[in-house]
């Protein structure tokens, strides 16, 4: 029998950052997204839900428009929202497959997702963590073509996590954490968060001072003006000890 046609695929993305809701990526790693774009990488954002219903928002159209503007602020190449339910997001088979289809279509080398539970905030965040872990695994599985609309398997080379908790003094649960310099992109990060006017009305303006203070604290710890923390499920290694220790970049030839 003839082989089924392979779907037409877009130009690959280098990185996909995943959130449970629009604004998760911006708050957790918006500076990193903008930094990667600044460095010439193609970065996409995937929201597992549209974040609706939510207090203060007139509806999904407004939230999606805010998300589009936030992506523009960060310079993201692509953004899409999956049809999974806000407030009822669970790590189940359908959610795993839905994300894996996106990863197979866009074929990123790196996926960045939420790192941990967020007590006193949305339980969707922890479900998103598990969906991303499973989606990355499902993306590479062979002999299961009928589950993924014929999209070819894609092996993702690396996975990282960003924290969303403002209240814990604990290190990320995955360990292996490090700081990324976002000194040049902090303002883009803040602009992307401000794009969510329905989520951060005047009575919630403290979010901006809080996010800025965290970025300055993380950055200062590593010798930068501003930084974001990421963690890795694998130990971080290097073949260039001096470049790592002194943040010198490539050595001159």
Short mmCIF file of the C-alpha atoms (twelve columns), coordinates in Angstrom:
data_MODEL
# 
_entry.id   MODEL 
# 
loop_
_atom_site.group_PDB 
_atom_site.id 
_atom_site.type_symbol 
_atom_site.label_atom_id 
_atom_site.label_alt_id 
_atom_site.label_comp_id 
_atom_site.label_asym_id 
_atom_site.label_seq_id 
_atom_site.Cartn_x 
_atom_site.Cartn_y 
_atom_site.Cartn_z 
_atom_site.pdbx_PDB_model_num 
ATOM 1   C CA . UNK A 1   0.000   0.000  0.000  1 
ATOM 2   C CA . UNK A 2   1.249   3.560  -0.698 1 
ATOM 3   C CA . UNK A 3   2.622   5.503  2.224  1 
ATOM 4   C CA . UNK A 4   0.293   8.259  3.518  1 
ATOM 5   C CA . UNK A 5   1.220   11.770 2.499  1 
ATOM 6   C CA . UNK A 6   3.263   13.707 5.037  1 
ATOM 7   C CA . UNK A 7   1.559   16.983 5.978  1 
ATOM 8   C CA . UNK A 8   3.188   20.194 4.773  1 
ATOM 9   C CA . UNK A 9   5.312   21.524 7.604  1 
ATOM 10  C CA . UNK A 10  6.306   25.127 8.387  1 
ATOM 11  C CA . UNK A 11  9.881   26.278 8.876  1 
ATOM 12  C CA . UNK A 12  11.011  24.830 12.228 1 
ATOM 13  C CA . UNK A 13  11.177  26.835 15.414 1 
ATOM 14  C CA . UNK A 14  14.310  26.692 17.552 1 
ATOM 15  C CA . UNK A 15  12.444  26.989 20.848 1 
ATOM 16  C CA . UNK A 16  8.872   26.609 22.103 1 
ATOM 17  C CA . UNK A 17  7.855   28.005 25.505 1 
ATOM 18  C CA . UNK A 18  4.636   26.569 26.957 1 
ATOM 19  C CA . UNK A 19  2.213   28.041 29.497 1 
ATOM 20  C CA . UNK A 20  -1.075  26.914 30.973 1 
ATOM 21  C CA . UNK A 21  -2.589  30.346 30.227 1 
ATOM 22  C CA . UNK A 22  -1.727  33.473 28.267 1 
ATOM 23  C CA . UNK A 23  0.680   35.508 30.485 1 
ATOM 24  C CA . UNK A 24  2.402   32.472 32.101 1 
ATOM 25  C CA . UNK A 25  5.291   32.507 29.639 1 
ATOM 26  C CA . UNK A 26  5.613   36.299 29.828 1 
ATOM 27  C CA . UNK A 27  5.822   36.304 33.625 1 
ATOM 28  C CA . UNK A 28  7.988   33.199 33.943 1 
ATOM 29  C CA . UNK A 29  10.446  33.513 31.071 1 
ATOM 30  C CA . UNK A 30  9.473   36.456 28.881 1 
ATOM 31  C CA . UNK A 31  12.948  37.922 29.191 1 
ATOM 32  C CA . UNK A 32  14.509  34.672 28.018 1 
ATOM 33  C CA . UNK A 33  12.128  34.505 25.041 1 
ATOM 34  C CA . UNK A 34  13.063  38.038 24.008 1 
ATOM 35  C CA . UNK A 35  16.771  37.333 24.603 1 
ATOM 36  C CA . UNK A 36  16.658  34.277 22.341 1 
ATOM 37  C CA . UNK A 37  14.931  36.336 19.652 1 
ATOM 38  C CA . UNK A 38  17.582  39.031 20.089 1 
ATOM 39  C CA . UNK A 39  20.210  36.341 19.472 1 
ATOM 40  C CA . UNK A 40  18.548  35.324 16.214 1 
ATOM 41  C CA . UNK A 41  16.527  32.271 17.266 1 
ATOM 42  C CA . UNK A 42  12.994  31.515 16.135 1 
ATOM 43  C CA . UNK A 43  10.841  31.198 19.261 1 
ATOM 44  C CA . UNK A 44  7.220   30.118 19.564 1 
ATOM 45  C CA . UNK A 45  4.745   30.290 22.454 1 
ATOM 46  C CA . UNK A 46  2.024   27.724 23.114 1 
ATOM 47  C CA . UNK A 47  -0.790  28.420 25.582 1 
ATOM 48  C CA . UNK A 48  -2.570  25.222 26.600 1 
ATOM 49  C CA . UNK A 49  -5.777  27.160 27.352 1 
ATOM 50  C CA . UNK A 50  -7.156  30.597 26.485 1 
ATOM 51  C CA . UNK A 51  -7.342  31.480 30.189 1 
ATOM 52  C CA . UNK A 52  -11.098 32.041 30.059 1 
ATOM 53  C CA . UNK A 53  -13.253 32.577 32.015 1 
ATOM 54  C CA . UNK A 54  -11.291 34.953 34.159 1 
ATOM 55  C CA . UNK A 55  -12.273 37.928 36.336 1 
ATOM 56  C CA . UNK A 56  -12.017 41.266 34.559 1 
ATOM 57  C CA . UNK A 57  -11.896 39.932 31.016 1 
ATOM 58  C CA . UNK A 58  -14.800 40.600 28.625 1 
ATOM 59  C CA . UNK A 59  -14.154 37.284 26.877 1 
ATOM 60  C CA . UNK A 60  -11.735 35.068 24.948 1 
ATOM 61  C CA . UNK A 61  -11.334 37.495 22.046 1 
ATOM 62  C CA . UNK A 62  -9.905  40.182 24.330 1 
ATOM 63  C CA . UNK A 63  -7.521  37.746 25.989 1 
ATOM 64  C CA . UNK A 64  -6.309  36.397 22.642 1 
ATOM 65  C CA . UNK A 65  -5.730  39.943 21.383 1 
ATOM 66  C CA . UNK A 66  -3.663  40.680 24.496 1 
ATOM 67  C CA . UNK A 67  -1.665  37.480 23.939 1 
ATOM 68  C CA . UNK A 68  -0.948  38.479 20.342 1 
ATOM 69  C CA . UNK A 69  0.303   41.896 21.467 1 
ATOM 70  C CA . UNK A 70  2.449   40.320 24.190 1 
ATOM 71  C CA . UNK A 71  4.022   37.965 21.631 1 
ATOM 72  C CA . UNK A 72  4.753   40.968 19.414 1 
ATOM 73  C CA . UNK A 73  6.488   42.710 22.325 1 
ATOM 74  C CA . UNK A 74  8.755   39.690 22.796 1 
ATOM 75  C CA . UNK A 75  9.362   39.148 19.095 1 
ATOM 76  C CA . UNK A 76  7.982   35.612 19.042 1 
ATOM 77  C CA . UNK A 77  7.740   34.041 15.594 1 
ATOM 78  C CA . UNK A 78  4.558   32.094 16.321 1 
ATOM 79  C CA . UNK A 79  1.927   31.805 19.039 1 
ATOM 80  C CA . UNK A 80  -0.995  29.421 19.290 1 
ATOM 81  C CA . UNK A 81  -3.633  28.464 21.824 1 
ATOM 82  C CA . UNK A 82  -4.793  24.893 22.271 1 
ATOM 83  C CA . UNK A 83  -8.447  24.054 22.821 1 
ATOM 84  C CA . UNK A 84  -8.005  22.772 26.377 1 
ATOM 85  C CA . UNK A 85  -10.201 23.979 29.263 1 
ATOM 86  C CA . UNK A 86  -9.038  26.653 31.682 1 
ATOM 87  C CA . UNK A 87  -9.689  25.765 35.355 1 
ATOM 88  C CA . UNK A 88  -10.261 22.154 34.276 1 
ATOM 89  C CA . UNK A 89  -6.879  21.466 32.750 1 
ATOM 90  C CA . UNK A 90  -5.740  17.925 33.470 1 
ATOM 91  C CA . UNK A 91  -2.849  15.800 32.320 1 
ATOM 92  C CA . UNK A 92  -4.726  13.278 30.198 1 
ATOM 93  C CA . UNK A 93  -4.118  11.483 26.930 1 
ATOM 94  C CA . UNK A 94  -5.918  14.016 24.735 1 
ATOM 95  C CA . UNK A 95  -3.972  16.939 26.216 1 
ATOM 96  C CA . UNK A 96  -0.662  15.126 25.741 1 
ATOM 97  C CA . UNK A 97  -1.450  14.333 22.105 1 
ATOM 98  C CA . UNK A 98  -2.645  17.889 21.398 1 
ATOM 99  C CA . UNK A 99  0.679   19.351 22.539 1 
ATOM 100 C CA . UNK A 100 2.728   16.600 20.880 1 
ATOM 101 C CA . UNK A 101 1.094   17.464 17.539 1 
ATOM 102 C CA . UNK A 102 2.280   21.052 17.902 1 
ATOM 103 C CA . UNK A 103 5.799   19.893 18.739 1 
ATOM 104 C CA . UNK A 104 5.847   17.529 15.758 1 
ATOM 105 C CA . UNK A 105 4.633   20.274 13.453 1 
ATOM 106 C CA . UNK A 106 7.080   22.971 14.593 1 
ATOM 107 C CA . UNK A 107 10.035  20.677 15.464 1 
ATOM 108 C CA . UNK A 108 11.813  22.763 18.129 1 
ATOM 109 C CA . UNK A 109 15.207  21.826 19.544 1 
ATOM 110 C CA . UNK A 110 14.314  23.154 22.994 1 
ATOM 111 C CA . UNK A 111 11.033  23.194 24.949 1 
ATOM 112 C CA . UNK A 112 10.593  25.347 28.075 1 
ATOM 113 C CA . UNK A 113 7.693   24.667 30.458 1 
ATOM 114 C CA . UNK A 114 6.426   25.468 33.969 1 
ATOM 115 C CA . UNK A 115 8.552   23.943 36.726 1 
ATOM 116 C CA . UNK A 116 6.311   23.275 39.705 1 
ATOM 117 C CA . UNK A 117 3.056   23.600 41.611 1 
ATOM 118 C CA . UNK A 118 1.874   27.101 42.541 1 
ATOM 119 C CA . UNK A 119 -0.046  26.845 45.856 1 
ATOM 120 C CA . UNK A 120 -2.644  29.614 46.310 1 
ATOM 121 C CA . UNK A 121 -2.616  30.071 42.524 1 
ATOM 122 C CA . UNK A 122 -3.956  28.017 39.629 1 
ATOM 123 C CA . UNK A 123 -3.616  24.215 39.844 1 
ATOM 124 C CA . UNK A 124 -3.510  24.307 36.030 1 
ATOM 125 C CA . UNK A 125 0.191   25.151 36.323 1 
ATOM 126 C CA . UNK A 126 1.100   21.747 37.775 1 
ATOM 127 C CA . UNK A 127 -1.044  19.965 35.205 1 
ATOM 128 C CA . UNK A 128 0.741   21.929 32.483 1 
ATOM 129 C CA . UNK A 129 4.096   20.736 33.834 1 
ATOM 130 C CA . UNK A 130 3.029   17.125 33.406 1 
ATOM 131 C CA . UNK A 131 1.429   17.697 29.987 1 
ATOM 132 C CA . UNK A 132 4.652   19.250 28.703 1 
ATOM 133 C CA . UNK A 133 6.767   16.375 30.030 1 
ATOM 134 C CA . UNK A 134 4.483   13.871 28.318 1 
ATOM 135 C CA . UNK A 135 4.143   15.929 25.131 1 
ATOM 136 C CA . UNK A 136 7.916   16.056 24.706 1 
ATOM 137 C CA . UNK A 137 8.041   12.262 25.075 1 
ATOM 138 C CA . UNK A 138 5.062   11.626 22.788 1 
ATOM 139 C CA . UNK A 139 6.592   13.871 20.131 1 
ATOM 140 C CA . UNK A 140 9.307   11.313 19.376 1 
ATOM 141 C CA . UNK A 141 7.292   8.084  19.511 1 
ATOM 142 C CA . UNK A 142 7.185   5.946  16.386 1 
ATOM 143 C CA . UNK A 143 4.603   3.351  15.280 1 
ATOM 144 C CA . UNK A 144 1.745   5.569  16.481 1 
ATOM 145 C CA . UNK A 145 1.131   7.722  13.409 1 
ATOM 146 C CA . UNK A 146 -2.651  7.486  13.591 1 
ATOM 147 C CA . UNK A 147 -2.635  9.404  16.887 1 
ATOM 148 C CA . UNK A 148 -0.794  12.398 15.440 1 
ATOM 149 C CA . UNK A 149 -2.531  13.133 12.130 1 
ATOM 150 C CA . UNK A 150 0.371   11.664 10.194 1 
ATOM 151 C CA . UNK A 151 2.858   14.198 11.558 1 
ATOM 152 C CA . UNK A 152 6.323   12.600 11.622 1 
ATOM 153 C CA . UNK A 153 8.023   11.900 14.963 1 
ATOM 154 C CA . UNK A 154 10.360  14.596 16.240 1 
ATOM 155 C CA . UNK A 155 12.949  14.135 18.986 1 
ATOM 156 C CA . UNK A 156 13.401  17.244 21.137 1 
ATOM 157 C CA . UNK A 157 17.015  17.636 22.188 1 
ATOM 158 C CA . UNK A 158 16.582  19.599 25.423 1 
ATOM 159 C CA . UNK A 159 13.928  20.607 27.940 1 
ATOM 160 C CA . UNK A 160 14.027  23.335 30.591 1 
ATOM 161 C CA . UNK A 161 11.617  24.727 33.187 1 
ATOM 162 C CA . UNK A 162 10.735  28.208 34.430 1 
ATOM 163 C CA . UNK A 163 9.293   28.901 37.927 1 
ATOM 164 C CA . UNK A 164 6.011   30.769 38.428 1 
ATOM 165 C CA . UNK A 165 5.907   30.905 42.222 1 
ATOM 166 C CA . UNK A 166 6.358   34.313 43.841 1 
ATOM 167 C CA . UNK A 167 6.105   33.075 47.401 1 
ATOM 168 C CA . UNK A 168 8.576   30.223 47.841 1 
ATOM 169 C CA . UNK A 169 12.178  30.589 48.932 1 
ATOM 170 C CA . UNK A 170 12.907  27.024 47.841 1 
ATOM 171 C CA . UNK A 171 15.131  26.277 44.866 1 
ATOM 172 C CA . UNK A 172 13.419  24.760 41.784 1 
ATOM 173 C CA . UNK A 173 12.446  21.139 42.355 1 
ATOM 174 C CA . UNK A 174 14.496  19.943 39.389 1 
ATOM 175 C CA . UNK A 175 17.759  21.340 40.704 1 
ATOM 176 C CA . UNK A 176 20.360  22.123 38.060 1 
ATOM 177 C CA . UNK A 177 19.185  25.720 37.975 1 
ATOM 178 C CA . UNK A 178 20.951  28.688 36.452 1 
ATOM 179 C CA . UNK A 179 20.398  32.364 35.662 1 
ATOM 180 C CA . UNK A 180 19.989  33.812 32.175 1 
ATOM 181 C CA . UNK A 181 21.007  37.431 31.665 1 
ATOM 182 C CA . UNK A 182 17.933  39.423 30.553 1 
ATOM 183 C CA . UNK A 183 19.368  42.874 31.207 1 
ATOM 184 C CA . UNK A 184 18.781  43.899 27.590 1 
ATOM 185 C CA . UNK A 185 15.250  42.464 27.431 1 
ATOM 186 C CA . UNK A 186 13.728  43.250 30.831 1 
ATOM 187 C CA . UNK A 187 11.735  46.147 29.391 1 
ATOM 188 C CA . UNK A 188 10.338  43.877 26.661 1 
ATOM 189 C CA . UNK A 189 9.316   41.373 29.321 1 
ATOM 190 C CA . UNK A 190 7.520   44.063 31.316 1 
ATOM 191 C CA . UNK A 191 5.819   45.444 28.198 1 
ATOM 192 C CA . UNK A 192 4.558   41.957 27.354 1 
ATOM 193 C CA . UNK A 193 3.018   41.602 30.813 1 
ATOM 194 C CA . UNK A 194 1.438   45.065 30.588 1 
ATOM 195 C CA . UNK A 195 -0.232  43.916 27.367 1 
ATOM 196 C CA . UNK A 196 -2.619  41.927 29.588 1 
ATOM 197 C CA . UNK A 197 -4.611  44.962 30.694 1 
ATOM 198 C CA . UNK A 198 -7.634  42.858 31.641 1 
ATOM 199 C CA . UNK A 199 -5.514  40.718 33.957 1 
ATOM 200 C CA . UNK A 200 -3.596  43.513 35.631 1 
ATOM 201 C CA . UNK A 201 -5.965  46.440 36.238 1 
ATOM 202 C CA . UNK A 202 -4.980  49.335 38.540 1 
ATOM 203 C CA . UNK A 203 -5.663  47.339 41.706 1 
ATOM 204 C CA . UNK A 204 -3.122  44.687 40.615 1 
ATOM 205 C CA . UNK A 205 -0.282  46.986 39.580 1 
ATOM 206 C CA . UNK A 206 1.977   45.542 42.292 1 
ATOM 207 C CA . UNK A 207 2.727   42.676 39.915 1 
ATOM 208 C CA . UNK A 208 5.065   44.890 37.916 1 
ATOM 209 C CA . UNK A 209 7.198   45.891 40.898 1 
ATOM 210 C CA . UNK A 210 7.259   42.281 42.073 1 
ATOM 211 C CA . UNK A 211 8.379   40.865 38.723 1 
ATOM 212 C CA . UNK A 212 11.000  43.590 38.296 1 
ATOM 213 C CA . UNK A 213 12.364  43.016 41.802 1 
ATOM 214 C CA . UNK A 214 12.658  39.267 41.212 1 
ATOM 215 C CA . UNK A 215 14.485  39.815 37.923 1 
ATOM 216 C CA . UNK A 216 16.889  42.228 39.610 1 
ATOM 217 C CA . UNK A 217 17.463  39.826 42.496 1 
ATOM 218 C CA . UNK A 218 18.183  36.851 40.235 1 
ATOM 219 C CA . UNK A 219 20.346  38.934 37.958 1 
ATOM 220 C CA . UNK A 220 22.343  40.433 40.822 1 
ATOM 221 C CA . UNK A 221 23.118  36.950 42.158 1 
ATOM 222 C CA . UNK A 222 24.827  36.128 38.856 1 
ATOM 223 C CA . UNK A 223 26.399  39.546 38.233 1 
ATOM 224 C CA . UNK A 224 23.774  40.889 35.803 1 
ATOM 225 C CA . UNK A 225 21.372  43.798 36.014 1 
ATOM 226 C CA . UNK A 226 18.426  41.436 35.549 1 
ATOM 227 C CA . UNK A 227 17.992  37.711 35.157 1 
ATOM 228 C CA . UNK A 228 15.553  34.826 34.993 1 
ATOM 229 C CA . UNK A 229 15.999  31.423 36.586 1 
ATOM 230 C CA . UNK A 230 15.658  28.251 34.540 1 
ATOM 231 C CA . UNK A 231 16.176  24.666 35.667 1 
ATOM 232 C CA . UNK A 232 17.106  21.503 33.839 1 
ATOM 233 C CA . UNK A 233 16.088  17.871 34.398 1 
ATOM 234 C CA . UNK A 234 19.641  16.991 33.365 1 
ATOM 235 C CA . UNK A 235 22.904  18.153 34.876 1 
ATOM 236 C CA . UNK A 236 24.329  21.212 33.134 1 
ATOM 237 C CA . UNK A 237 27.756  20.576 31.596 1 
ATOM 238 C CA . UNK A 238 30.250  22.520 29.545 1 
ATOM 239 C CA . UNK A 239 33.197  21.917 27.245 1 
ATOM 240 C CA . UNK A 240 34.407  25.489 27.853 1 
ATOM 241 C CA . UNK A 241 35.102  25.947 31.565 1 
ATOM 242 C CA . UNK A 242 36.530  29.458 31.253 1 
ATOM 243 C CA . UNK A 243 33.646  30.569 29.048 1 
ATOM 244 C CA . UNK A 244 31.185  29.228 31.617 1 
ATOM 245 C CA . UNK A 245 32.908  30.678 34.675 1 
ATOM 246 C CA . UNK A 246 33.572  34.108 33.167 1 
ATOM 247 C CA . UNK A 247 30.550  34.241 30.854 1 
ATOM 248 C CA . UNK A 248 33.014  35.150 28.118 1 
ATOM 249 C CA . UNK A 249 31.240  33.524 25.190 1 
ATOM 250 C CA . UNK A 250 33.230  31.975 22.351 1 
ATOM 251 C CA . UNK A 251 36.980  32.220 22.700 1 
ATOM 252 C CA . UNK A 252 38.821  34.301 20.078 1 
ATOM 253 C CA . UNK A 253 40.413  32.343 17.248 1 
# 
